[in-house]
Amino acid sequence: MAELIARYDWVLSDKAMKETDLLACSNDTILPTDVSRALASLGSSLEFEYDLTHLRTAEAALGSLSCDGKTISKAILSDAVEYARDVLGSKAYAPWLWVYAASTGGFREGWIPDNYYGRWVVPNLKGDYGPLAGRRASSSLIFGGSFSPDLAYQINGRLFDSGLRQISGAELKERVLNGIDEVVVKLDRSKRGNGIFFIDVSDLEVERLQAAGDLVLQRRVRQHASFDQFLSGPVSTLRLTTVVDEHGGTHLRSAMLRLPLFGQTHVMTVPGLQVAVELRTGYLLESGLGSDWRCHSTHPDSGFLFSGFQIPNFAACREAVLLLHSKVPFLHCVGWDMAVDEQGAPVLLEVNAKHNGITFAEAATGPCFSGLRWEQLWQSGREYTERSKLLKPAAWQPRASS
């Protein structure tokens, strides 16, 4: 409990986010000359810090991919800039296209760069409803507890059960948590695996819990035994990304298995590991990507091979997220974090309805979002006001070319 309270402010601070970003972007690899020069040339012409931050993240990814022999030609560098400018409206989106091309070995039309996604897709196709759907307690209101392990919520200083009936601290322990040995506490507004704690019910102090702010208490999920071949104990999760098309139909567009690493109690974004899942069969692809963009064909701790592994009851997970997304058709793209429990049933751990990550999916199996006409959004000129405030003029000097 003491650790939960002590870390709460840190998790929500800019310091926490910046340190996480530094972990994701740390790479001292010398890039191929053509790529380095292209990054420096593009960076010197960019107008906003927002795009420069993405350029630096993409640069780190390109460095890691280069370590694994994945790089791109002058022709691809040029084609991506041209595509970004002519189709997406700005050459500022080229760096992520370079990353995707390096990962897949060639350029493909239809990819969505992460900074384009944040600037145009998120505000125009989610708006203010994305953050609402992503709040912990909202899943009970919107989805009616479907596939949910939620036991109770703390909202604005008050406790509620999973049906959002107000309860006292005594009722929480005596009724809601009766017969349960351990709970998972997840803080609201935390990201990337931060703000998650596993607490014995016998050690749970309601008074100290209240000091931690808004949160959800969930039952601890025990994963399907097949995932123990990667790492026993912490739950492996599926990030399933669904979209709504212009006719209101829901579709699964990407699936990534997110694996915990040794020493972790749960899946983290950094350090982390993701492996793409074939959407029809549920089989893993042959290689995955770490949060540092290094390639892996086996789990780095257990050595278990990705190729040939099939997600248990993947069809049920797919149907679950399509059903869930049909309840929020006004959100055009949602990332669902699902687990498969001991009995093979899908369990909804978290809803990512604001800026859900798309980069690893695009790099592994993209373009994931073709045919949705997202590339036309910039032509409307309705750039999100709040996002625009972040677009500060750049004060940056490009690195010297290699």
N, C-alpha and C positions, 0 to 999 in steps of 0.2 A: 504493500500500500504506500509506504513512504516513497518508494521509487516512482510510483505512478504520479504522486503529487509533485515531486521534485522535477520531473521531466516535462510536465504539462506545458509550462510556459516556453520551455526550450523547443519543444516540438512545433509550436505554432509560430515561433519567431523566424525572422528572416535569416538569422544565423544558421538555424537548422537547415533551411532550404538551400542556402548558399553552400554549406559544407557538403550537403548531399550532391549538389551540382558539381562541386569540385571533384568529388570522388568519381562521378560519372565522366568527367572531362579530363582526368589526369592521364596524359600520354606523352612520353618524351620521344616517341618514334620520329625519325626523320622521314618525311613524306617524299614520294617521288617528285622530282623537280617540276614536272608539268602540273601536277596537282597543287604543289606549294605555290607556284607562281599564279595559278588560276585563283586560289584562295586569296592571295595578297592583292591581286588586281581587283577582284570583286569586292573585297573588304574595303578597299580605299574609296570605292564609289558608293557604298551604302549610306543611307541617310539616317537610319534609326538604330538606337542601341538594341532594340528588340531583335532586329534582324542580325545584328552583329553577335549577339549572344547565341543565336541559333547557328550562325556560321562557325563560331568557336566549338560548339558542341559537335557539329558535323565534322569539323576538322579533326577532333579527337577520335571520332568514329572511323574516319578515313585512315587515320594512322594505325588503329588497331586492325582494321581489315587488311591494310597493307602488310602488316606483320604476318598475316596468314596467306599472303600471296594474292590478295584480292584488290586489284587496282583498276584504273580506267584509262582509256586512251584519250589523246587530244581531241579526237572526233567526238567522243562521248561528252567530254567537258564542254565542247562548243555546242553540241546538240541540246544539252540540258539547259544551257543559258538561253539559247534561242527559244526553246519550248517554254521555259519559265517566263520569259518576257512576252512572247506572243500569245500564249494560251492562258497563263495564270496572271499576267498583268505586271510582273516585275521580275527582274533577274535576281532579286533578293531571295527567291525560292530555289535557286539552282543548287546550293550546297546539299540540301537533303536529297535532291534528285541524284547528285553524285554519289551520295552514300548508298542509296537504293541500287544504283547501277553497279557500284563496286561489289555489293553483296550478292547480286544475282548474276553478274557477268555480262550485262548489256543494258541498253536503255529501253524503257518501255513507256509508252504514252499512257496517261491515266493516273499516274502516281500523284498522291496529295502530300506535299511537303508539310512538315509540322508547323512552321510559322504561318503558312497559308491557312492551315486548319484552324489555328488559334485566332487569326485575324478575320477570317471570313465565315468559315463553317460554324464554329462554336456560337458566335453572337447571332448569326442570321437564322440558324436552324435549331437553336436551343434557347437562346435568350435567357430571361430570368428564371425559366422553369428548370433549367439544367441543375443549378445549385440546389433548388428545392427538392428535386427528386433524389439527389445524391445525399441528402442529410439522413442520418441513421434512422430517426424515428419515422421519416416519410415513407419508408418501405411498408410499415404497418398500415398507414393511411391509404397508400396507393395500391399496394399489392395484396392487402388483406392477410399478410403472414404466409403467403404461398412460398413453400420451400425454405422458410426462414428459420434460423436457429435462435432468433431473438427471444430473450426472456423478460427483459425490463429495460426501461429508458430513464435517464435523468435529463430533464429539459427545464431550463430556466429555474433551477434550484428545487424542482419537485420530482418525485419518483412516480413512474407509471409502469403498469404491467404491459405485456405484449399487446393487449387490447386497448391500450391507452386509457385505462382506468387508473385514477390517482390512488397510490398506496402509501402507507407509512413505511419507515425503515424496518419496523418490526414485522410488518406484513411481507416485506421483501425477503427477509431471512426465513420467516416461519412458514410462509405459504408458497411464494414464487420459487424460492431456491431450496425448498424442502426436498431432501433426498438427492441433491446434487452436490458432488464433491468439489468441483472446480468450474470456474466461469472464465470467460474471456471478456475483458473490458476494453472497449474501443472508444477512443476520444473522438468527438466531432472535430471537423476541420483539420484533422491530421492527414498526412499524405505519405505515400510511398512505403507503407509498412511501418511507419513510426506511430507512436501513440497506441500500441496494442500490448496488453498485459494479461498474463495468466495468473489467476489468484485462487487460492484455496478458499472455499466458502467459509471455513472456520476462521480464516484470517481477515475476512472482509469486515471493515469498519465503516458503517454507513456515514458517520460524521466526517471521516476523512474522504470518503468517496464524493461527498457533496462539494468539497473544495476543488475537485478536478473539473468542474464545469459539465457541459452537455456531453453525454456518452450513452453507449448501449452496452448491456450485459448479454452475452450470448452463451449458450451451452457449448462446451468444447466438442468439436467434431472429431471423430476418429475416422481416418481415411481408409479407403478400400485397401485391402492387403497387398494388391498388386503394386501400389505406389511405394511400398516399403523396399522394393528392389532398388529404387533410387536412393532413398534415405528414410530410415524408420523414425517415426515420431512426429515431426512437424508435417503439417498438411500441405500436400501439393495442390495447387489451384489451377483452374482453367480461366483464362481471360477470353470470354466469348464476346465478340463485337457484332452487334446487329444494327441494321439500318431500316428505315421506312422509306419506301419508294414513293414516287409522285402519285401513285394510285392508292396509297395507304397500306400496301402489303409489307410485311416484315420479312427480313432475310438475314441469315447468318452470313457474314462476309469474312470473318477471320476467327481463328481459334489458336490460342497459344497456351501451352502447358508451362506454368511458372513453378520452378522447382526450388525448394529450400536448400541451403548449403549447410555444411557441418558447423555446429555452434549456434545456429539460428533457432529460435523457437517457432518461427513462422516465416512465410515468404516475405522477402524484402525486395524493394526495387534496386537498391544499391547496398552491398553487392548482390547481384541476382543472376538468374539464368532462365531463358525462355526458349522453348522449342515449339515450332509450328506444328499444327495438327491438320491432317488432310480432312477436309470438311465432309466428304462423303463417307469415309470409312472409319475415321477416328484414329488412324495410325499416325504416329509421329514421323516427321521428316528425318532425314539421316543426320542432320546437324542442327545445333541450336546456337544462340548468341548470348554471351554474358553481358552484363550491364556495361562492361568496358568494350563491348563490340568484338571481343575475341570469339573465335569459332570453337565449338566443342561437339564431338561426336559421341561422347560418353559423359556421364555425370562425373565432375572433377573429384568427388570424394569417394564414391562407391565404385566408379569405373563401369557402371551399368550402361549398356549400349542403347542408344535411342532408337535406332532402326529396328523395326519389327515389333515395337511396343504399341499396343492398341489401348486407347482410353476405355476403361470399363463403362458400359452403359452410356456411351457417348450420344447415342440417338436420343435418350431421355433428357440429357443435358441440353441438347440442341432444341428439342421441343419445349423444354421449360423456359428458355430465354426468349423464344419466339412468342410464347404465351404471355410472358411478363411484359415484353415490349409492346404487345398489342394493347396493353392497359395505359401506355403513355405514347400514343401515336404522334403527339405534337413534338416529341424529341426525336430528331432524325437519325441520331447515332448514339448508341449507349454501349458501354463496356461493362459486362457482368462478370463478377468474380464468383465462380462456382467451385464447390468441392464435391467429390463423390464419396459418400460415407461407407461404412463397413458393409452395409446391405446393398450398396450399389445405387443408392438414391441420390439425386442431385440436391445440393444444399446451397442456397444463395447466401454468400458471405458479405457481399458489398455491391452497391450500384455506383458506377462511375458515369455520371450523366452530364458532367461539365466538359472539361478538356481531358477526355480519356486518351490514353496514349495510343498512337497509331504507328509510330516509327518502326518498331521491330516487326510488326505484322506486314507493313508495306515492304520492308527490306527482305522479309523471308518469303512471302507469297503474293506480294502485290503485283499489279494494282488491285487493291481490295475494294475500291469504291467507284469503279468505272460504271458508266451508265446512269449515274445519279445527277449529272450536270452540276456538280459542285464547282467545277472549274469556271463556271459562268458567273458565280456569285459576285466576284470583284467588279463586274461590269455594272452592277446596280449602284455602286458608289456609296452604299450604306454601311460604312465602316463603323464598328461598334464604338460608341462614345468613350466608354470606360477603357477599352483597349487602346484607343487613340491617345489617352492620357499617358500611357506607358511608352508611347513612341517618341521618346526624347531624341533630340538631334544627337547624332553620334559624335563622340570626341575620341577618336581612335586612330592610331598610326599602324599601318600594315607592317607585318614582319618582312624582313629582307628576304628576297627570293633566294632559294638554294642554288 
